[in-house]
Amino acid sequence: MVQIGNLGGRRRARVASVRRVPSPHGFDHVARGEDVVITHHGRPATTLRGRRAAEFLADVQTEDPQELMARLTGNYRRGNERQARRHPRNSGR
């Protein structure tokens, strides 16, 4: 979004800032037999078995592994964690 401001006869373009959500990091995976264990910062996050494990091993070759593992574990940032912490509904937590 670009806004045009008027400063004493001079026109100035101002570009609105855009916040980027950080990309996920800290995920790793280990194949153990037919299972795949996904860890986050060294702690087990989830275990995939059977068809889901096979699909994951195929997809990890073509997609960004960090984002794929974040989606599968449900541990990915939405960009609103800090705002939610300050919300009155969450006071005292």
C-alpha positions as CSV (number, residue, x, y, z in Angstrom):
1,M,0.0,0.0,0.0
2,V,1.4,3.4,-1.0
3,Q,0.1,6.6,0.5
4,I,0.8,10.0,-0.9
5,G,1.4,12.8,1.6
6,N,1.5,16.5,0.9
7,L,4.2,18.4,2.7
8,G,4.0,22.1,1.9
9,G,3.5,21.7,-1.8
10,R,5.9,18.8,-2.1
11,R,4.5,15.3,-2.6
12,R,6.1,12.4,-0.8
13,A,5.4,8.7,-1.3
14,R,5.3,6.5,1.9
15,V,5.3,2.8,1.8
16,A,3.5,1.0,4.5
17,S,5.7,-1.5,6.4
18,V,5.0,-5.2,6.1
19,R,5.7,-7.6,8.9
20,R,7.1,-10.9,7.9
21,V,6.5,-14.1,9.9
22,P,9.8,-15.8,10.7
23,S,10.4,-19.1,8.9
24,P,10.3,-22.2,11.1
25,H,13.6,-23.7,12.3
26,G,14.9,-26.3,14.7
27,F,13.1,-29.3,13.2
28,D,14.8,-32.6,12.3
29,H,13.5,-36.0,11.3
30,V,14.8,-39.6,11.8
31,A,13.5,-42.6,9.9
32,R,13.2,-45.6,12.2
33,G,12.0,-48.6,10.2
34,E,8.7,-47.7,8.7
35,D,8.2,-44.8,11.2
36,V,9.5,-41.2,11.0
37,V,10.1,-39.3,14.2
38,I,10.0,-35.5,13.9
39,T,11.8,-33.6,16.6
40,H,11.9,-29.9,17.4
41,H,15.0,-28.6,19.2
42,G,15.9,-32.2,20.1
43,R,12.5,-33.1,21.7
44,P,10.1,-35.5,20.0
45,A,7.2,-33.5,18.4
46,T,5.4,-36.3,16.5
47,T,5.7,-39.7,15.0
48,L,4.5,-40.5,11.5
49,R,3.6,-44.1,10.7
50,G,2.5,-46.0,7.6
51,R,1.2,-44.0,4.6
52,R,1.8,-40.6,6.3
53,A,5.4,-41.5,6.9
54,A,5.9,-42.6,3.2
55,E,4.2,-39.4,1.9
56,F,6.4,-37.3,4.2
57,L,9.6,-38.9,3.0
58,A,8.6,-38.3,-0.6
59,D,7.5,-34.7,0.1
60,V,10.6,-33.7,2.1
61,Q,12.7,-34.1,-1.1
62,T,10.6,-31.5,-3.1
63,E,9.4,-29.1,-0.4
64,D,11.1,-27.0,2.3
65,P,11.7,-29.5,5.0
66,Q,11.4,-27.0,7.9
67,E,8.0,-25.7,6.8
68,L,6.7,-29.2,6.0
69,M,7.7,-30.5,9.5
70,A,6.2,-27.4,11.1
71,R,2.9,-27.9,9.3
72,L,2.8,-31.6,10.3
73,T,3.4,-30.9,13.9
74,G,1.2,-27.9,14.1
75,N,4.1,-25.9,15.5
76,Y,4.4,-22.9,13.2
77,R,4.1,-19.2,14.0
78,R,1.1,-17.2,12.9
79,G,2.6,-13.9,13.9
80,N,0.1,-13.0,16.6
81,E,1.6,-14.7,19.7
82,R,2.8,-11.5,21.3
83,Q,-0.5,-9.8,20.7
84,A,-2.4,-12.8,22.2
85,R,-0.3,-12.7,25.3
86,R,-1.3,-9.1,26.0
87,H,-5.0,-9.7,25.4
88,P,-7.2,-9.2,28.5
89,R,-8.7,-12.7,28.1
90,N,-5.3,-14.2,28.7
91,S,-4.3,-12.1,31.7
92,G,-3.1,-14.2,34.6
93,R,-2.0,-17.1,32.4
